[in-house]
Amino acid sequence: MKIRTLLVLGVLAVLAPAAEAEVRVKVESGRHVIYNDGPAKLGASEDWLASRVRRASVFDNLIEASAQENSVDPKLVKSVMLVESGFNPAAISKKGARGLMQLMPATAAEHGVSDVHDPKQNIAAGTRHLSRLLSYYGGNLVKSLAAYNAGEAAVDRYDGVPPYDETQLYVRKTLAAYYGKSTLGGGFGKPASDTFRGIPSSEGKPVRWMRDERTNRVILTTKGRAPRRLG
């Protein structure tokens, strides 16, 4: 028991400093469960997020495989995972989202996940969900990320990032991890009754899927029409 307690405290010591959300441990059915009350890395600096995504993680092979299968940039999947859970497969939010990609129960069930804390299943389902959102919003990355956090209904209602502090911060932090910056033009800082409806910078341009002719890797681009566009 003492060894288990020390291990749990050690995990908390690693997770707590960089997280804005509260990290806590609860005993359920005799097991210690780690909870994070909201996206794990919203409190991290944008420079830190960008540099952490560039570093290797133990999940990189799983990310690469799922990203390739679903025609999504693996760096985008990794950026979402970093902000969602801080690469913690045991993470559970106060709203019930679980695992590396913080899947809600309905989303996990939709994608046939039997063990939401299994990294392979969680990453595969989260990547498919992200790919579906990108398709639904025509490659608009800002709307897709907002919907990953707040749901399509909220994004469709406001025709953009809804006026929720957490969602606005989530989109900004995830873009920072992915692009290395998060300049969103306007929108953030508007009154609660208003919303963000598009940006003049590159983040707001439609994102197309294509394969690099030399490496055959799936990439996202905001440049001209790709000669080998993926369906």
N, C-alpha and C positions, 0 to 999 in steps of 0.2 A: 504493500500500500504506500509506504514512504517513497519507494522508487517511482511509482506511478504519479504520485503528487508532484515530485520533483520534475518529472518529464512534462507534466501539464504546465507547471510554472515556467519551465524553460521555453515552451512554445509561446506562452503569453509574453514573455520578455522579448521574444523576437517580433511578435506581431504588433504589440501595443505602440511602440514609439512612432511608427510612420502612419498610423491610422487615426483619422479624425473620428470615425465611429468607435463607440465603446466596444471593446472586446471582453467577453466574459465567459466563464465556464459554468455549466450546469450539469448536475448528475441526473441522468435519465436511465431508468432500468439498470442501475449499477454501473453505467458507463459515463465517462466525462465527455461532454459535448461542448465544442467551442462555438460560441455565437459572436457574430458581429452585427451591430445594430445599424445596418445600412451599408452601402458600398464601402469597401475596405480602404481604399486609397484616395478618397476625396481630399484628405488633409495633406497629402504629399505635394511637394512643389512640382511645377511643370517640368523643370529641368531634370529633377530626379526621376519622374515618370518616363521621360524620353530616354534617359540613359539606362534605366532598368529594362525597358523593352529590348534594347539592343544587346543586353547580356543574355547568355544562355540560361535556360531553365530546364528542369528535369522533364518537363512536359513538351518540349519543342518537337519531338518526333510525332507525338500524338496530334499536336496542333498542325503540323505540316501535312499529315495524312488526311485529317478532316478538312482542312482548308483546300487541299487539292481536289478532294472528292466533291466539294460543294462550290468550287470556283470562287473562293474568297481569299483575299490576301492573308497569309498566315500572320503577318505583323498586325493586322487589324484584329484578328481573333485573340492574339496575345495581349494586345492593348486593352481589349474589353475584359479579358480574364484578370489582368493586373488590377484594373480599377474595381472590378466586381468583388474579387476575393483575395487579392494579394497573393495569388498562387496557393491558396489554402483549400485543399479538397474537402476539409471538414467544416468549412464556414457555413453558417446558417444565419439568415437575417431575421429581424423581428417580424417581417411580413411572411416568412416561410420559404424564401428563396434559398436554395441549397447548392453547395458544391462549388467547383472552380468557376463555372459560368453563371452561378446563382440562378438556377432554374426554378421557376415556380412549379408547384405540383401539376397544374394543368398542362404546362409546356412540357414537362418531363413525360407525362402520360401520353401526350400527343405524339411524341417521338419514340415511344416504346421503351423508355428507360426503366429498367428493373431495379437498379441500384444507383441512386442519384449521386452518391459520393464516390462512385467508381470513376476515376479520371477519364478513362477511355469513353465510357458511355456519356458522361457529362459533357466532355468537350465535343463529341460528335453531335449531340443534340443541340448544344448551344450554337455550334457553327451552322447547323442546318437552319436553326431559327434565325440567326443573323442573315444568312443567305436569302431566306424567304423575305425578310424585311427589306433588304436591299432591292430585291426584285419588285416587291410591292410598291416601293417608293421610287422606282425608276433609277436606282443608283444614287439617290440623294443620301449621302452619308450622314448628314446632320439629323434628318428626320428619322433615319433608320436607328441611329444611336438613341435618339429621344424615345422612340417606340420600344427599344429594348429595355429601357428603364421604366417608362411610364405606360406603355401599351399603345397599340395603334389607335384606340378610341380617343385618347387624350390628344395625340398628335393630329388626328384628322379633325377633331373638334376645333383646334386652334390653328390648323393649317401650318404647323411648324412646331418648334419647341414650346411646350406648354409653360405657363408662368408658375412653375413649381421650382422652388429654390434648389432642391436636391437634383432634379432633372437637368436644370440649366448648368449646375456645377458639374454634374456627371458628364454631360456632353462636352463641356470645355476641357475637363481633365482627360477624357478619353481621346479627344482630338490632339491634346498636347502630347500624350503618350505615342500616338500614331504618327503625327506629322512633325513632332518636335516643336510645335507651336500651337496656339489656340486662339488666334485673332479672329473673332467672329463678327467684325464690322460693327453692328449695333445690336440691339436685342437684349443683351444682358444689362441689368441695371434699370430696365424699364419698370414701370409700376406693375403691380400684380394683375391689374385688369388688362394689361397689354401683353403682347407675346412677340416672339422672334419669328419673322416670316421670310427669311432668306438673307443671304450675305453676298457682297460683291467679291470676296476673296475666293481663292481656289477651292476651299472646303465646300463652297456652295454649288460648284459646278457638278453636272451629272457625272457619275463615275461609271466607266465601262469596264467590263471584264475582257481580258485578252491574254494570249499566251505569248511569251517572249520567243521570237523565232530562233534564237540561239540556244537558250537553255530549256525551252519548253515549259518554263514555270508560269503558273497563273499569277497575273499582276493586275492591279487596278490602275486606271489612268483617267485623267481629266482632260487629256489632250485630244487631238483630232481623231476622227473615226478610225477604229482599229481594223486592219485587214482580216484578222481572224477572230472575230467576236464570238464569245461563248454564248450558248443559249440559256 
